[in-house]
């Protein structure tokens, strides 16, 4: 299974209208600073108990600051049988650099 998605690939999916659920797994303070539009906030420490909120039929793209935490979260979900989850490679930081240079970086 391919666990990561590139920023430009995600942008193309979003622009095409594909039903993608964005999930921010960062800490609440990080989510307050900057986030992708229309993303859900499920911090890493809550993911295990909120796993029932993830629709197995829809693509969920998880992201964090640099893509490490979100990749760990995707791997944990994959161990639980989720196949339609990806981590944004490079996180919101690389998204800002490659897709949305107007986005604040922290």
FINU-925959 format. One record per atom (N, C-alpha, C, O): residue in three letters; residue number from 1; x, y, z. Coordinates in steps of 0.2 Angstrom, whole numbers. Layout:
+------+-----+-------+-------+-------+
! rest !  nr !    px !    py !    pz !
+------+-----+-------+-------+-------+
!  ALA ! NUM !     X !     Y !     Z !
...
+------+-----+-------+-------+-------+
REM end
This chain:
+------+-----+-------+-------+-------+
! rest !  nr !    px !    py !    pz !
+------+-----+-------+-------+-------+
!  UNK !   1 !     4 !    -6 !     0 !
!  UNK !   1 !     0 !     0 !     0 !
!  UNK !   1 !     4 !     6 !     0 !
!  UNK !   1 !    10 !     6 !     3 !
!  UNK !   2 !     2 !    11 !    -4 !
!  UNK !   2 !     6 !    18 !    -4 !
!  UNK !   2 !     3 !    22 !     2 !
!  UNK !   2 !    -3 !    23 !     2 !
!  UNK !   3 !     7 !    24 !     6 !
!  UNK !   3 !     5 !    28 !    12 !
!  UNK !   3 !     5 !    35 !    12 !
!  UNK !   3 !     3 !    39 !    16 !
!  UNK !   4 !     9 !    38 !     7 !
!  UNK !   4 !     9 !    45 !     7 !
!  UNK !   4 !     7 !    48 !     0 !
!  UNK !   4 !     6 !    44 !    -5 !
!  UNK !   5 !     5 !    54 !     0 !
!  UNK !   5 !     3 !    58 !    -6 !
!  UNK !   5 !     7 !    64 !    -6 !
!  UNK !   5 !     8 !    68 !    -1 !
!  UNK !   6 !     8 !    66 !   -12 !
!  UNK !   6 !    12 !    72 !   -13 !
!  UNK !   6 !     8 !    78 !   -13 !
!  UNK !   6 !     2 !    78 !   -14 !
!  UNK !   7 !    10 !    84 !   -11 !
!  UNK !   7 !     6 !    90 !   -10 !
!  UNK !   7 !     3 !    92 !   -17 !
!  UNK !   7 !    -3 !    93 !   -17 !
!  UNK !   8 !     6 !    92 !   -22 !
!  UNK !   8 !     3 !    93 !   -29 !
!  UNK !   8 !    -2 !    88 !   -31 !
!  UNK !   8 !    -7 !    90 !   -34 !
!  UNK !   9 !    -1 !    82 !   -29 !
!  UNK !   9 !    -6 !    77 !   -31 !
!  UNK !   9 !   -12 !    78 !   -27 !
!  UNK !   9 !   -18 !    78 !   -29 !
!  UNK !  10 !   -12 !    80 !   -20 !
!  UNK !  10 !   -17 !    82 !   -16 !
!  UNK !  10 !   -21 !    88 !   -19 !
!  UNK !  10 !   -27 !    88 !   -19 !
!  UNK !  11 !   -17 !    93 !   -21 !
!  UNK !  11 !   -20 !    99 !   -24 !
!  UNK !  11 !   -24 !    97 !   -30 !
!  UNK !  11 !   -30 !   100 !   -31 !
!  UNK !  12 !   -22 !    93 !   -34 !
!  UNK !  12 !   -26 !    91 !   -40 !
!  UNK !  12 !   -32 !    87 !   -38 !
!  UNK !  12 !   -37 !    88 !   -41 !
!  UNK !  13 !   -32 !    83 !   -33 !
!  UNK !  13 !   -38 !    79 !   -31 !
!  UNK !  13 !   -43 !    84 !   -28 !
!  UNK !  13 !   -49 !    84 !   -30 !
!  UNK !  14 !   -41 !    89 !   -24 !
!  UNK !  14 !   -45 !    94 !   -21 !
!  UNK !  14 !   -48 !    98 !   -27 !
!  UNK !  14 !   -54 !   100 !   -27 !
!  UNK !  15 !   -44 !   100 !   -32 !
!  UNK !  15 !   -47 !   105 !   -37 !
!  UNK !  15 !   -51 !   101 !   -42 !
!  UNK !  15 !   -56 !   104 !   -45 !
!  UNK !  16 !   -51 !    94 !   -42 !
!  UNK !  16 !   -55 !    90 !   -46 !
!  UNK !  16 !   -62 !    89 !   -43 !
!  UNK !  16 !   -67 !    87 !   -46 !
!  UNK !  17 !   -62 !    91 !   -37 !
!  UNK !  17 !   -69 !    89 !   -33 !
!  UNK !  17 !   -69 !    82 !   -30 !
!  UNK !  17 !   -75 !    80 !   -28 !
!  UNK !  18 !   -64 !    79 !   -31 !
!  UNK !  18 !   -64 !    72 !   -28 !
!  UNK !  18 !   -66 !    72 !   -20 !
!  UNK !  18 !   -63 !    77 !   -17 !
!  UNK !  19 !   -70 !    68 !   -18 !
!  UNK !  19 !   -71 !    68 !   -11 !
!  UNK !  19 !   -65 !    66 !    -6 !
!  UNK !  19 !   -64 !    60 !    -5 !
!  UNK !  20 !   -62 !    71 !    -4 !
!  UNK !  20 !   -56 !    69 !     1 !
!  UNK !  20 !   -57 !    73 !     7 !
!  UNK !  20 !   -60 !    78 !     8 !
!  UNK !  21 !   -56 !    69 !    13 !
!  UNK !  21 !   -57 !    71 !    19 !
!  UNK !  21 !   -50 !    73 !    22 !
!  UNK !  21 !   -46 !    68 !    23 !
!  UNK !  22 !   -49 !    79 !    24 !
!  UNK !  22 !   -42 !    81 !    26 !
!  UNK !  22 !   -43 !    81 !    34 !
!  UNK !  22 !   -47 !    83 !    37 !
!  UNK !  23 !   -38 !    78 !    37 !
!  UNK !  23 !   -38 !    77 !    44 !
!  UNK !  23 !   -31 !    80 !    47 !
!  UNK !  23 !   -26 !    77 !    45 !
!  UNK !  24 !   -31 !    85 !    51 !
!  UNK !  24 !   -26 !    88 !    54 !
!  UNK !  24 !   -24 !    84 !    61 !
!  UNK !  24 !   -28 !    84 !    65 !
!  UNK !  25 !   -19 !    81 !    61 !
!  UNK !  25 !   -17 !    77 !    67 !
!  UNK !  25 !   -12 !    81 !    72 !
!  UNK !  25 !   -10 !    78 !    77 !
!  UNK !  26 !   -11 !    87 !    71 !
!  UNK !  26 !    -7 !    91 !    75 !
!  UNK !  26 !   -10 !    93 !    82 !
!  UNK !  26 !   -16 !    92 !    83 !
!  UNK !  27 !    -6 !    96 !    86 !
!  UNK !  27 !    -9 !    98 !    92 !
!  UNK !  27 !   -14 !   104 !    91 !
!  UNK !  27 !   -13 !   108 !    86 !
!  UNK !  28 !   -18 !   105 !    96 !
!  UNK !  28 !   -23 !   111 !    95 !
!  UNK !  28 !   -20 !   118 !    94 !
!  UNK !  28 !   -22 !   122 !    90 !
!  UNK !  29 !   -14 !   119 !    97 !
!  UNK !  29 !   -11 !   126 !    96 !
!  UNK !  29 !    -8 !   126 !    89 !
!  UNK !  29 !    -8 !   132 !    86 !
!  UNK !  30 !    -6 !   121 !    86 !
!  UNK !  30 !    -4 !   121 !    79 !
!  UNK !  30 !    -9 !   122 !    74 !
!  UNK !  30 !    -9 !   126 !    69 !
!  UNK !  31 !   -15 !   119 !    76 !
!  UNK !  31 !   -21 !   119 !    71 !
!  UNK !  31 !   -23 !   127 !    71 !
!  UNK !  31 !   -26 !   129 !    66 !
!  UNK !  32 !   -23 !   130 !    77 !
!  UNK !  32 !   -25 !   137 !    78 !
!  UNK !  32 !   -21 !   142 !    73 !
!  UNK !  32 !   -23 !   147 !    71 !
!  UNK !  33 !   -14 !   140 !    72 !
!  UNK !  33 !   -10 !   144 !    69 !
!  UNK !  33 !   -11 !   144 !    61 !
!  UNK !  33 !   -12 !   149 !    58 !
!  UNK !  34 !   -12 !   138 !    59 !
!  UNK !  34 !   -13 !   137 !    51 !
!  UNK !  34 !   -16 !   130 !    50 !
!  UNK !  34 !   -14 !   126 !    54 !
!  UNK !  35 !   -20 !   130 !    45 !
!  UNK !  35 !   -23 !   123 !    43 !
!  UNK !  35 !   -25 !   124 !    36 !
!  UNK !  35 !   -26 !   129 !    33 !
!  UNK !  36 !   -26 !   118 !    33 !
!  UNK !  36 !   -29 !   117 !    27 !
!  UNK !  36 !   -36 !   118 !    27 !
!  UNK !  36 !   -40 !   116 !    32 !
!  UNK !  37 !   -39 !   122 !    22 !
!  UNK !  37 !   -46 !   123 !    22 !
!  UNK !  37 !   -50 !   117 !    23 !
!  UNK !  37 !   -49 !   112 !    20 !
!  UNK !  38 !   -56 !   117 !    26 !
!  UNK !  38 !   -61 !   112 !    27 !
!  UNK !  38 !   -58 !   106 !    30 !
!  UNK !  38 !   -61 !   100 !    29 !
!  UNK !  39 !   -52 !   106 !    34 !
!  UNK !  39 !   -50 !   100 !    37 !
!  UNK !  39 !   -53 !    99 !    44 !
!  UNK !  39 !   -55 !   104 !    47 !
!  UNK !  40 !   -53 !    93 !    46 !
!  UNK !  40 !   -55 !    91 !    52 !
!  UNK !  40 !   -49 !    90 !    57 !
!  UNK !  40 !   -44 !    89 !    55 !
!  UNK !  41 !   -50 !    92 !    63 !
!  UNK !  41 !   -45 !    92 !    68 !
!  UNK !  41 !   -46 !    86 !    73 !
!  UNK !  41 !   -50 !    86 !    77 !
!  UNK !  42 !   -42 !    81 !    72 !
!  UNK !  42 !   -41 !    75 !    76 !
!  UNK !  42 !   -34 !    74 !    79 !
!  UNK !  42 !   -30 !    71 !    75 !
!  UNK !  43 !   -32 !    77 !    84 !
!  UNK !  43 !   -25 !    77 !    86 !
!  UNK !  43 !   -23 !    69 !    87 !
!  UNK !  43 !   -27 !    65 !    89 !
!  UNK !  44 !   -17 !    68 !    86 !
!  UNK !  44 !   -14 !    61 !    87 !
!  UNK !  44 !   -16 !    58 !    93 !
!  UNK !  44 !   -18 !    52 !    93 !
!  UNK !  45 !   -16 !    61 !    99 !
!  UNK !  45 !   -18 !    58 !   105 !
!  UNK !  45 !   -25 !    56 !   105 !
!  UNK !  45 !   -27 !    52 !   110 !
!  UNK !  46 !   -30 !    59 !   101 !
!  UNK !  46 !   -37 !    57 !   101 !
!  UNK !  46 !   -39 !    52 !    95 !
!  UNK !  46 !   -44 !    49 !    95 !
!  UNK !  47 !   -34 !    51 !    91 !
!  UNK !  47 !   -36 !    47 !    85 !
!  UNK !  47 !   -38 !    40 !    87 !
!  UNK !  47 !   -43 !    37 !    84 !
!  UNK !  48 !   -35 !    36 !    91 !
!  UNK !  48 !   -37 !    30 !    93 !
!  UNK !  48 !   -44 !    29 !    95 !
!  UNK !  48 !   -47 !    24 !    94 !
!  UNK !  49 !   -46 !    34 !    99 !
!  UNK !  49 !   -53 !    33 !   102 !
!  UNK !  49 !   -58 !    36 !    97 !
!  UNK !  49 !   -64 !    36 !    98 !
!  UNK !  50 !   -56 !    40 !    92 !
!  UNK !  50 !   -60 !    43 !    87 !
!  UNK !  50 !   -60 !    39 !    80 !
!  UNK !  50 !   -63 !    42 !    75 !
!  UNK !  51 !   -57 !    34 !    80 !
!  UNK !  51 !   -56 !    30 !    74 !
!  UNK !  51 !   -63 !    28 !    71 !
!  UNK !  51 !   -63 !    28 !    65 !
!  UNK !  52 !   -68 !    28 !    75 !
!  UNK !  52 !   -75 !    26 !    72 !
!  UNK !  52 !   -77 !    32 !    68 !
!  UNK !  52 !   -82 !    32 !    64 !
!  UNK !  53 !   -74 !    38 !    68 !
!  UNK !  53 !   -76 !    44 !    64 !
!  UNK !  53 !   -73 !    44 !    57 !
!  UNK !  53 !   -75 !    48 !    53 !
!  UNK !  54 !   -69 !    39 !    56 !
!  UNK !  54 !   -66 !    39 !    49 !
!  UNK !  54 !   -70 !    34 !    45 !
!  UNK !  54 !   -70 !    28 !    46 !
!  UNK !  55 !   -73 !    36 !    39 !
!  UNK !  55 !   -76 !    32 !    35 !
!  UNK !  55 !   -72 !    28 !    30 !
!  UNK !  55 !   -67 !    31 !    27 !
!  UNK !  56 !   -72 !    22 !    31 !
!  UNK !  56 !   -67 !    18 !    27 !
!  UNK !  56 !   -68 !    18 !    20 !
!  UNK !  56 !   -63 !    16 !    16 !
!  UNK !  57 !   -74 !    21 !    17 !
!  UNK !  57 !   -75 !    21 !    10 !
!  UNK !  57 !   -72 !    28 !     7 !
!  UNK !  57 !   -72 !    28 !     1 !
!  UNK !  58 !   -71 !    33 !    11 !
!  UNK !  58 !   -68 !    39 !     8 !
!  UNK !  58 !   -61 !    40 !     9 !
!  UNK !  58 !   -58 !    38 !    14 !
!  UNK !  59 !   -57 !    43 !     5 !
!  UNK !  59 !   -50 !    44 !     5 !
!  UNK !  59 !   -49 !    50 !    11 !
!  UNK !  59 !   -52 !    55 !    11 !
!  UNK !  60 !   -45 !    48 !    16 !
!  UNK !  60 !   -43 !    53 !    21 !
!  UNK !  60 !   -36 !    54 !    20 !
!  UNK !  60 !   -32 !    50 !    20 !
!  UNK !  61 !   -34 !    61 !    20 !
!  UNK !  61 !   -27 !    63 !    20 !
!  UNK !  61 !   -26 !    66 !    26 !
!  UNK !  61 !   -29 !    71 !    28 !
!  UNK !  62 !   -21 !    63 !    30 !
!  UNK !  62 !   -19 !    66 !    37 !
!  UNK !  62 !   -13 !    70 !    36 !
!  UNK !  62 !    -9 !    68 !    31 !
!  UNK !  63 !   -13 !    75 !    40 !
!  UNK !  63 !    -7 !    79 !    39 !
!  UNK !  63 !    -5 !    82 !    46 !
!  UNK !  63 !    -9 !    83 !    51 !
!  UNK !  64 !     2 !    84 !    46 !
!  UNK !  64 !     5 !    87 !    52 !
!  UNK !  64 !     9 !    92 !    50 !
!  UNK !  64 !     8 !    95 !    44 !
!  UNK !  65 !    14 !    94 !    54 !
!  UNK !  65 !    19 !   100 !    52 !
!  UNK !  65 !    23 !    97 !    46 !
!  UNK !  65 !    24 !   101 !    41 !
!  UNK !  66 !    27 !    92 !    47 !
!  UNK !  66 !    32 !    89 !    42 !
!  UNK !  66 !    30 !    83 !    39 !
!  UNK !  66 !    34 !    80 !    35 !
!  UNK !  67 !    25 !    80 !    41 !
!  UNK !  67 !    23 !    73 !    38 !
!  UNK !  67 !    25 !    67 !    42 !
!  UNK !  67 !    23 !    61 !    40 !
!  UNK !  68 !    28 !    68 !    48 !
!  UNK !  68 !    31 !    62 !    52 !
!  UNK !  68 !    25 !    59 !    56 !
!  UNK !  68 !    24 !    53 !    56 !
!  UNK !  69 !    22 !    64 !    60 !
!  UNK !  69 !    16 !    61 !    64 !
!  UNK !  69 !    11 !    59 !    60 !
!  UNK !  69 !     8 !    53 !    62 !
!  UNK !  70 !     9 !    62 !    55 !
!  UNK !  70 !     3 !    59 !    51 !
!  UNK !  70 !     5 !    53 !    47 !
!  UNK !  70 !     1 !    48 !    46 !
!  UNK !  71 !    11 !    52 !    46 !
!  UNK !  71 !    13 !    45 !    43 !
!  UNK !  71 !    13 !    40 !    48 !
!  UNK !  71 !    10 !    34 !    47 !
!  UNK !  72 !    15 !    41 !    54 !
!  UNK !  72 !    14 !    36 !    60 !
!  UNK !  72 !     6 !    35 !    61 !
!  UNK !  72 !     4 !    29 !    62 !
!  UNK !  73 !     2 !    40 !    60 !
!  UNK !  73 !    -5 !    39 !    61 !
!  UNK !  73 !    -8 !    35 !    56 !
!  UNK !  73 !   -12 !    30 !    57 !
!  UNK !  74 !    -6 !    36 !    50 !
!  UNK !  74 !    -8 !    32 !    44 !
!  UNK !  74 !    -6 !    25 !    45 !
!  UNK !  74 !   -10 !    20 !    43 !
!  UNK !  75 !     0 !    23 !    47 !
!  UNK !  75 !     3 !    17 !    48 !
!  UNK !  75 !    -1 !    13 !    53 !
!  UNK !  75 !    -3 !     7 !    53 !
!  UNK !  76 !    -3 !    17 !    59 !
!  UNK !  76 !    -7 !    14 !    64 !
!  UNK !  76 !   -14 !    12 !    61 !
!  UNK !  76 !   -17 !     7 !    63 !
!  UNK !  77 !   -17 !    16 !    57 !
!  UNK !  77 !   -24 !    15 !    54 !
!  UNK !  77 !   -23 !     9 !    49 !
!  UNK !  77 !   -28 !     5 !    49 !
!  UNK !  78 !   -18 !     9 !    46 !
!  UNK !  78 !   -17 !     3 !    41 !
!  UNK !  78 !   -17 !    -3 !    45 !
!  UNK !  78 !   -19 !    -9 !    42 !
!  UNK !  79 !   -14 !    -3 !    51 !
!  UNK !  79 !   -13 !    -9 !    55 !
!  UNK !  79 !   -20 !   -11 !    57 !
!  UNK !  79 !   -22 !   -17 !    59 !
!  UNK !  80 !   -25 !    -7 !    57 !
!  UNK !  80 !   -32 !    -8 !    59 !
!  UNK !  80 !   -36 !   -10 !    53 !
!  UNK !  80 !   -42 !   -10 !    54 !
!  UNK !  81 !   -33 !   -10 !    48 !
!  UNK !  81 !   -37 !   -12 !    42 !
!  UNK !  81 !   -39 !    -7 !    37 !
!  UNK !  81 !   -43 !    -8 !    32 !
!  UNK !  82 !   -37 !     0 !    39 !
!  UNK !  82 !   -39 !     5 !    34 !
!  UNK !  82 !   -35 !     5 !    28 !
!  UNK !  82 !   -28 !     4 !    29 !
!  UNK !  83 !   -38 !     6 !    22 !
!  UNK !  83 !   -34 !     6 !    16 !
!  UNK !  83 !   -34 !    12 !    12 !
!  UNK !  83 !   -30 !    14 !     8 !
!  UNK !  84 !   -39 !    16 !    14 !
!  UNK !  84 !   -40 !    23 !    11 !
!  UNK !  84 !   -38 !    29 !    15 !
!  UNK !  84 !   -41 !    34 !    15 !
!  UNK !  85 !   -32 !    28 !    17 !
!  UNK !  85 !   -29 !    34 !    21 !
!  UNK !  85 !   -22 !    35 !    19 !
!  UNK !  85 !   -18 !    30 !    17 !
!  UNK !  86 !   -20 !    41 !    18 !
!  UNK !  86 !   -13 !    43 !    16 !
!  UNK !  86 !   -11 !    49 !    21 !
!  UNK !  86 !   -15 !    52 !    24 !
!  UNK !  87 !    -4 !    50 !    21 !
!  UNK !  87 !    -1 !    55 !    24 !
!  UNK !  87 !     2 !    60 !    19 !
!  UNK !  87 !     4 !    58 !    14 !
!  UNK !  88 !     1 !    67 !    21 !
!  UNK !  88 !     3 !    72 !    16 !
!  UNK !  88 !    11 !    72 !    17 !
!  UNK !  88 !    13 !    74 !    22 !
!  UNK !  89 !    14 !    70 !    12 !
!  UNK !  89 !    22 !    70 !    12 !
!  UNK !  89 !    24 !    77 !    13 !
!  UNK !  89 !    23 !    81 !     9 !
!  UNK !  90 !    28 !    78 !    18 !
!  UNK !  90 !    31 !    85 !    20 !
!  UNK !  90 !    27 !    89 !    24 !
!  UNK !  90 !    28 !    95 !    26 !
!  UNK !  91 !    21 !    87 !    25 !
!  UNK !  91 !    16 !    90 !    29 !
!  UNK !  91 !    14 !    97 !    27 !
!  UNK !  91 !    15 !    99 !    21 !
!  UNK !  92 !    11 !   101 !    31 !
!  UNK !  92 !     8 !   107 !    29 !
!  UNK !  92 !    14 !   112 !    27 !
!  UNK !  92 !    13 !   117 !    24 !
!  UNK !  93 !    20 !   111 !    30 !
!  UNK !  93 !    25 !   115 !    28 !
!  UNK !  93 !    27 !   114 !    21 !
!  UNK !  93 !    28 !   119 !    18 !
!  UNK !  94 !    27 !   108 !    18 !
!  UNK !  94 !    29 !   107 !    11 !
!  UNK !  94 !    23 !   110 !     7 !
!  UNK !  94 !    24 !   112 !     1 !
!  UNK !  95 !    17 !   109 !    10 !
!  UNK !  95 !    11 !   111 !     6 !
!  UNK !  95 !    12 !   119 !     5 !
!  UNK !  95 !    11 !   121 !    -1 !
!  UNK !  96 !    14 !   122 !    10 !
!  UNK !  96 !    15 !   130 !    10 !
!  UNK !  96 !    20 !   131 !     5 !
!  UNK !  96 !    19 !   136 !     1 !
!  UNK !  97 !    25 !   128 !     5 !
!  UNK !  97 !    31 !   129 !     0 !
!  UNK !  97 !    29 !   128 !    -7 !
!  UNK !  97 !    31 !   132 !   -11 !
!  UNK !  98 !    26 !   122 !    -8 !
!  UNK !  98 !    25 !   120 !   -15 !
!  UNK !  98 !    18 !   122 !   -18 !
!  UNK !  98 !    17 !   123 !   -24 !
!  UNK !  99 !    13 !   123 !   -14 !
!  UNK !  99 !     6 !   124 !   -16 !
!  UNK !  99 !     3 !   131 !   -15 !
!  UNK !  99 !     0 !   134 !   -19 !
!  UNK ! 100 !     4 !   133 !    -9 !
!  UNK ! 100 !     1 !   139 !    -6 !
!  UNK ! 100 !     7 !   144 !    -3 !
!  UNK ! 100 !     7 !   144 !     4 !
!  UNK ! 101 !    11 !   147 !    -6 !
!  UNK ! 101 !    16 !   151 !    -3 !
!  UNK ! 101 !    13 !   157 !     1 !
!  UNK ! 101 !    17 !   160 !     5 !
!  UNK ! 102 !     7 !   159 !     0 !
!  UNK ! 102 !     4 !   164 !     5 !
!  UNK ! 102 !     2 !   161 !    12 !
!  UNK ! 102 !     1 !   165 !    16 !
!  UNK ! 103 !     2 !   155 !    12 !
!  UNK ! 103 !     1 !   152 !    19 !
!  UNK ! 103 !     6 !   153 !    24 !
!  UNK ! 103 !    12 !   152 !    22 !
!  UNK ! 104 !     4 !   155 !    30 !
!  UNK ! 104 !    10 !   156 !    35 !
!  UNK ! 104 !    13 !   150 !    37 !
!  UNK ! 104 !    10 !   144 !    37 !
!  UNK ! 105 !    20 !   150 !    38 !
!  UNK ! 105 !    24 !   145 !    40 !
!  UNK ! 105 !    26 !   146 !    47 !
!  UNK ! 105 !    28 !   152 !    49 !
!  UNK ! 106 !    26 !   141 !    51 !
!  UNK ! 106 !    29 !   142 !    58 !
!  UNK ! 106 !    34 !   137 !    59 !
!  UNK ! 106 !    37 !   137 !    65 !
+------+-----+-------+-------+-------+
REM end
